[in-house]
Amino acid sequence: METVNTLMQLAAKRFKVDAATLRAEDDFFAKLGIDSLKALDLLSDVEDKFDVEIPDYELQGVVTFAALAAVIDTRR
Amino acid sequence: MIDLSRISSVGEALDDATIMYKSATALIEIDRNREKERISYRDLRADAQRVTALLCASAPVGFPAAREQEEAPFRVAILMSNQAKWLVTATGAFWAGATIVPLDYKLTAPEQVALLRHCRPAVLVTEYSTWRKLDLSDFNNLRVLVTEAPEGESLSGPAGIAVERWEQTAQRAFASVARRRSDIASIVYSSGTGGTPKGCQLTHGNYLAQAEVLASMYPMEEGERYFSILPTNHAIDFMCGFIVPFIMGANVVHQRTLRPQYIVDTMKRYEITHMALVPLILKALKERIQEKLDELPSWQRSMVDGLTRVNELATKREPRHELSRRLLKPIHDGFGGHLKLMFCGGAFVDRDAAEFFYRLGLPVVIGYGLTEAGTVLTVNDLKPFRGDTVGKPVRGTEVQLRNSNPEGVGEVWVRGPTVMAGYLHEPELTADAIQDGWLKTGDLGTLDASGHLKLCGRSKNMIVTEGGKNVYPEDIEAAFDGVKNVEEICAYASSYIWPTGKMTGESLVLVVRPKDGGRVDDASSTVGLGLTDAVIAELRARNRRLTDYKRVAGIIAWSREFPRTASMKVKRDPLKAELAAHEKVAIWKELPQ
């Protein structure tokens, strides 16, 4: 739970939305109105914050905050 | 001029290369700022031989004695993102006499499994993270070689699937298997922009003919570096980022992350000379440079403009790389300072973008090809550069227009040494696509007096209006191209789907994704979606400039990234379906005729 909350805060900060409106099961592309290139920027923030390295291909098929949090957790 | 006439297979050409250039660097792989691999041709040879030995253990009974591969096919599927192991595996597989099946790593796991089910490979080579997502439970006798599996991880698959590490030492001796020009070298699934994927069977002869043409027209030298960023499964990167550089002793560079900051950094650090792009990326690069130029103080801007004009005059007949580099150094430095050539294809290339780069001394080679017929059928030879066409047919290839209309627009048919053997398991489809050796491309175009081909659109995308006029959506999209604050657009006929919900009264609609658009669930107003009055005014102005029957009736504002194929073409049907499913949150706005 902790990972997904931190992740949503990072996303809220980068894309300037209210973190309280984000839910773990949200499709972050649709919710944040971002494309895959912008999602890669979010991945860079994630790497800095969690001190992990996530290859680009790990994002394939990942669309919800919860799924991305799971990817982060397997890498920590 | 490169002569490959005495070579009978791709494997043989690669074999020669690893002997001829042995001390030169073949591959460099970087992950972010770290160089992970630097492989000489000598090392490539040793590692590919190890892969050959690993693969040979899986060859079906009867292979290679059964010369007709359809009787005992030995297929090796490669499902990997761009990296050195991709090319090592492909080289090893060619030496094993296998038919390789390059699969798109950007597809979803169920889509990848469906393609594997279609081609039934003996071996699948894939990355650990990809393998974990594949459900292979209904496969029998499949061997999976997994790269980069974490240490200590025990690899096991469902019953009937043997899972092993790619990095293991081979237990057998290396033994290469010779192939003939008429043998199938690869099965490449045509992404297409709709419909069922088709497995195009390309022969060794197809590849050798294409490599000979490209290597002769755009030779690379030992030490020159190609930066591989388009997926290697795609025909352009497979040819320009694997076969051609290897047969010329050049160096292929892979960067494991495609985040923009690392791409630019790699181009500088590794002095990249060649790369291939799709039109969408070319356009994005153009916009970035344009923005930087617009920020310059006026005196500096005039200087850049002046130097650009000098460069334009000096390169009127052909590119002059060294001169352009000296004249426009700061711009060239932004691309690493050594870039000589960019290949661009896979979808409709924006003429403005291509001309923009040529003026700056960064030539863009525009070509036209199909998965069904190698990488390029026609290509611009840069003597002189023309951004308005896809060039002339390459040596050995013939282009004809059939069923032309009074304006000279006809269906493009091609014949030549790069046309595939046929679609896998689809004799009827093959018979329909290839007639008397001529491949029906499904594209529409015109030929000018000098033999240059201009494309108008895909015949299946073509819309016939109620007035009987033909409209090409690509044409309309070009008219709305580059509107400020608009990220992407797609034109189509609304037909019976949303918003009208009726079969009659078909009208042209433009789907618009505004830049920094809002979010799908709070799109209560057009402004919320980033569709400002200024954007609408510009769209209206552009619309008015079109001939009446080409004008769009309205726009749909949409905030999701358009679905695209591996070569970044918009997938029109999936986009339409997505819109139909979300009609309540998209915004419809009429544009006056």
HADDOCK unambig.tbl for C-alpha pairs under 7 A between the chains (distance, minus, plus):
assign (segid A and resid 30 and name CA) (segid B and resid 519 and name CA) 6.08 0.50 0.50
assign (segid A and resid 30 and name CA) (segid B and resid 520 and name CA) 5.81 0.50 0.50
assign (segid A and resid 30 and name CA) (segid B and resid 560 and name CA) 6.08 0.50 0.50
assign (segid A and resid 31 and name CA) (segid B and resid 519 and name CA) 5.37 0.50 0.50
assign (segid A and resid 31 and name CA) (segid B and resid 520 and name CA) 6.44 0.50 0.50
assign (segid A and resid 32 and name CA) (segid B and resid 519 and name CA) 5.79 0.50 0.50
assign (segid A and resid 33 and name CA) (segid B and resid 517 and name CA) 6.05 0.50 0.50
assign (segid A and resid 33 and name CA) (segid B and resid 518 and name CA) 5.73 0.50 0.50
assign (segid A and resid 33 and name CA) (segid B and resid 519 and name CA) 4.78 0.50 0.50
assign (segid A and resid 33 and name CA) (segid B and resid 559 and name CA) 5.82 0.50 0.50
assign (segid A and resid 33 and name CA) (segid B and resid 560 and name CA) 6.37 0.50 0.50
assign (segid A and resid 35 and name CA) (segid B and resid 561 and name CA) 5.47 0.50 0.50
assign (segid A and resid 40 and name CA) (segid B and resid 259 and name CA) 6.54 0.50 0.50
assign (segid A and resid 55 and name CA) (segid B and resid 257 and name CA) 6.62 0.50 0.50
assign (segid A and resid 56 and name CA) (segid B and resid 257 and name CA) 5.77 0.50 0.50
assign (segid A and resid 60 and name CA) (segid B and resid 106 and name CA) 6.74 0.50 0.50
assign (segid A and resid 61 and name CA) (segid B and resid 108 and name CA) 6.28 0.50 0.50
